[in-house]
């Protein structure tokens, strides 16, 4: 098994890289999706979030009001740390379960937005950073996602810098351009990861 940590700033295009890798055959463990699952209604995760932030972060039907919670934590490091202290251990536990279910020949891609912020680079055999300029990220958030520009800038400021991500990368994927420039880079990562798994398995067999 090869454990690949995939990260990138908001708007850098990490989700597209995840999609391509999954299409090639990778086992994808998406931290954002798991983070949503662990705070579904009726979970201990949601109960803990409400205990910390109050019932104002719930929608009328009892689900987590993500925009409202985001407005509270982004730009306030203390509140963000409090949220992370609840959600991250739950995400790690569920990720470990999913990884354990993957076979020994698997390339397991951990899609982790806050890999750098949480000092997780050492947990993976290969760290891949999807990189784009802040101007490109901002444009995508505002133009493609319809995010308010001031909110987009707050989200960008709350994350690690471009330089901090690149410093922990084994591979940097440049996603500042069109999709046709992205795909060959992702294929190269897949080939490298698959070759390393094959080499490890061959070495195990002696």
CORJOPE-V880588 format. One line per field, one symbol per residue. phi: phi as a letter, one per 30 degrees, with the letter a starting at -180 (. if undefined). A space follows every 50 residues. Layout:
phi=???
This chain:
phi=.cccccbldeidjddddeddddddkddcccddddddddbdejceddeddd ddcjddccdecicdddedddddcdjbdddddddddddddddddddddddd ddddcdccccdbecedeciceddcdbcccdcbdeddeddddddccidddd ddddddddcddedddddcddbccdcdcdedddedddeddddddddddddd dddddi
